[in-house]
Amino acid sequence: MDPETFAAQFNVSRETLTRLLAYQALLGRWQQRINLVGPATLDNFWARHAADSAQLLALAGDRRIWLDLGSGGGFPGLVLAIMLTESGGHVHLVESDGRKAAFLRTVIREVGVPASVHNRRAEELAMAGEAFLADVQVISARALAPLPDLLGLVAPFFNSSTIALLHKGAGWQDELTRAEQCWNIDVEALPSRTHDAARILHLRHLSRRGEAS
């Protein structure tokens, strides 16, 4: 996939595509110093990273305030933030690695992205009780943890008006089976637009078994 194909597939403006190209360039430069993504995936940025991230936007409906856990090199969070630039959205990026957090802040500053970086672990953020968390509408995470553990990270931020959109690979069904042993989940496994065996898990309800819903 090239930039023009991506732009056509996701109906993005020329300004948005320019921001994504700037992000791609920064990712390539920083990757030489710190490991932000698998090196072999850099040449497949538009399909492997950009499109894989961008597909979440349509699944969120009119929700515009995101919390992205374990943002790493910015997927899906930074891609979503760039695509939300012209519609008034905001993405909160949670990344515990200081060097990766510095990269995320650099992209936000140089590209002009409606996002904030929280350089702490998700567990610490949950305990801090930050005021902005009340506004979060969508929780996302990609390649952060196996689903039974990931749901433990997501749960403190989840409420009746929140959804979660979680990337999962070919082993998603086994992970879901194990997660359902200790979690009550209202979940739909949606086909990924970029990987045949992968799924986007769309969560509408989440509670630990034995707890009140």
C-alpha atoms as one frame of an Amber mdcrd trajectory, in Angstrom:
protein
   0.000   0.000   0.000   1.263   3.487  -0.871   0.177   6.836   0.637  -2.284
   7.605  -2.163  -3.978   4.222  -1.817  -4.266   4.747   1.933  -5.746   8.221
   1.418  -8.331   6.888  -1.020  -9.244   3.902   1.136  -9.772   5.978   4.278
 -10.984   9.167   2.576  -8.426  11.431   4.232  -7.668  14.997   3.210  -4.407
  16.160   1.679  -3.577  17.911   4.976  -4.093  14.696   6.941  -1.956  12.734
   4.499   0.801  15.357   4.811   0.764  14.923   8.599   0.956  11.150   8.270
   3.917  11.454   5.891   5.677  13.697   8.412   4.967  11.142  11.142   6.376
   8.361   8.943   9.568  10.359   8.402  10.011  10.975  12.143   9.395   7.300
  12.882  12.129   6.319  10.442  14.633   8.735  11.979  13.905   7.789  15.601
  13.894   4.077  14.781  17.633   4.373  14.156  18.091   5.234  17.855  15.349
   3.334  19.689  13.222   0.334  18.776   9.761   1.768  18.121   8.439  -0.905
  15.735   9.702  -4.122  14.225  12.423  -2.964  11.798  11.089  -5.212   9.047
   7.715  -3.440   9.183   8.999   0.062   8.407   8.851  -0.489   4.645   5.214
  -1.563   5.023   4.196   1.464   7.095   0.950   2.233   5.254  -0.628  -1.218
   5.449   1.031  -2.713   8.537   0.748   0.341  10.773  -1.277   3.221   9.327
  -4.200   1.264   7.847  -4.227  -1.221  10.716  -4.657   1.713  13.104  -6.982
   3.831  10.970  -9.589   1.084  10.620 -10.652   1.701  14.244 -12.003   5.161
  13.508 -15.108   3.976  11.655 -15.878   1.522  14.461 -16.016   4.315  17.037
 -18.957   6.158  15.477 -19.095   9.763  16.610 -16.865   9.192  19.650 -13.865
  11.505  19.581 -12.012  11.207  22.921  -9.661   8.223  23.064  -7.395   6.593
  25.620  -4.644   4.551  23.931  -2.849   2.162  26.282   0.757   1.172  25.604
   1.122   3.577  22.692   4.739   2.653  21.879   5.574   4.088  18.464   2.082
   5.582  18.181  -0.111   2.777  16.905  -3.001   3.077  16.861  -3.106   6.267
  18.942  -1.065   8.748  16.911  -2.586   7.668  13.604  -6.058   8.150  15.081
  -5.115  11.536  16.519  -3.819  12.715  13.148  -7.014  11.572  11.463  -9.093
  13.368  14.130  -7.205  16.656  13.753  -9.855  18.266  11.598 -12.859  17.020
  13.611 -12.010  18.195  17.110 -11.011  14.897  18.681  -8.266  14.183  21.210
  -6.213  11.081  21.997  -4.538  10.426  25.350  -1.429   8.307  24.771  -0.273
   6.184  27.711   3.352   5.028  27.454   5.599   4.028  30.357   8.894   4.004
  28.397  10.452   7.460  28.692  12.212   7.356  25.317   9.058   6.301  23.482
   7.099   8.989  25.331   9.677  11.539  24.134   9.154  10.350  20.560   5.387
  10.689  20.877   5.737  14.230  22.223   8.068  15.118  19.339   5.530  13.971
  16.764   2.731  15.862  18.535   4.804  19.045  18.553   6.286  18.867  15.056
   3.279  17.473  13.182   0.531  19.278  15.076  -1.522  16.483  16.597  -4.464
  16.718  19.060  -2.967  14.344  21.608  -1.423  14.244  25.088   1.261  11.894
  26.406   1.031  10.307  29.853   4.438   8.844  30.683   3.327   6.252  33.216
   2.000   2.744  33.455  -1.705   2.228  32.861  -2.072   0.904  36.409  -0.554
   4.106  37.809  -2.802   6.288  35.667  -5.869   4.406  36.883  -4.906   5.003
  40.502  -4.163   8.694  39.925  -7.794   9.524  39.179  -7.017  12.175  36.574
  -9.983  14.406  35.713  -9.645  13.910  31.937 -10.475  10.213  32.303 -14.140
  11.092  32.835 -14.290  12.301  29.216 -12.794   9.171  27.613 -15.171   7.488
  25.161 -12.973   4.859  23.483 -10.117   2.740  24.844  -7.651   1.220  22.375
  -4.608  -1.022  22.636  -2.454  -2.883  20.131   0.091  -5.603  20.924   0.133
  -4.675  24.617  -0.724  -7.894  26.499  -2.654 -11.183  26.220  -6.375 -10.500
  26.497  -6.924 -11.837  30.059  -4.222  -9.425  31.292  -5.189  -6.626  28.920
  -8.739  -6.549  30.260  -7.313  -5.953  33.724  -5.614  -2.824  32.360  -8.719
  -1.675  30.479 -11.278  -2.290  33.244 -10.441   0.690  35.516 -11.176   3.100
  32.642 -14.342   1.333  31.458 -17.858   2.527  32.242 -21.376   2.318  30.824
 -20.665   4.924  28.134 -17.245   3.595  27.119 -16.289   1.116  24.413 -12.964
  -0.599  23.827 -11.461  -1.443  20.436  -8.629  -3.914  20.851  -6.372  -5.318
  18.134  -5.835  -9.059  18.395  -3.898 -11.413  16.133  -4.455 -14.967  14.914
  -4.702 -16.371  18.447  -7.604 -14.099  19.368 -10.130 -16.902  19.867  -7.978
 -18.773  22.380  -7.274 -15.515  24.234 -10.983 -14.705  24.344 -11.850 -18.169
  25.674  -9.322 -17.779  28.480 -10.471 -14.225  29.246 -14.106 -15.288  29.559
 -13.148 -17.567  32.437 -12.650 -14.534  34.657 -14.417 -11.682  32.826 -17.995
 -10.948  31.823 -17.660  -9.429  28.359 -20.099  -8.121  25.786 -17.794  -8.423
  22.807 -17.993  -8.606  19.025 -15.012  -9.946  17.072 -14.824  -7.879  13.903
 -12.667  -8.873  10.909  -9.510  -6.840  10.480  -9.230  -4.952   7.203  -5.482
  -5.570   7.089  -4.945  -9.143   8.407  -7.249 -12.036   7.488  -6.623 -13.978
  10.692  -6.748 -10.949  13.010  -9.744  -9.391  14.710 -10.758  -6.112  16.299
 -12.490  -6.906  19.576 -15.298  -4.401  20.162 -16.182  -4.389  23.875 -19.399
  -2.758  25.111 -19.480  -4.209  28.615 -16.740  -5.447  30.918 -16.777  -6.643
  34.513 -14.811  -9.187  36.474 -16.716 -12.374  37.265 -18.058 -12.307  40.809
 -18.375  -8.502  40.795 -21.564  -6.510  40.339 -22.087  -5.470  36.709
